[in-house]
Amino acid sequence: MFSPRGEVLWTAGGSAERALAGAGRYPDGRSDDKGAEFEGAEVATFGRGRNAQQYAFIGSERGNAVLTYVLDDDRAPRLQQVLATGTAPEGVLAVPSRDLLLTSNEDDGTISVFTLTTRRR
């Protein structure tokens, strides 16, 4: 994560790969080539009013997944969830007005659609 002036505020280090592995999505057989091949990212605010929350979505083409981070602190994003997608998500698109996240999946020609759900208190 970078500041508006280009300063590094946060780096995932190996945590993203560990999250994929924990979710059973790490492409170990292909890690010699390019690892999880993170590409495609989107930042959006989902929810309304006091339930509004900013998220970052990072696609893993070889992991067939999207990592979802909560951005309530730029210096410490929190991994919220690993979403399994179709094969090789190439594009990631947030549609905040509908609380939707879409991925275009290169290898199987599908589109994955996710919707934000919240727990009622």
Summary of the structure (lengths in Angstrom):
residues: 121
radius of gyration: 14.5
end to end distance: 31.4
largest distance: 45.7
contacts: 330
relative contact order: 0.18
helix: 14%
strand: 42%
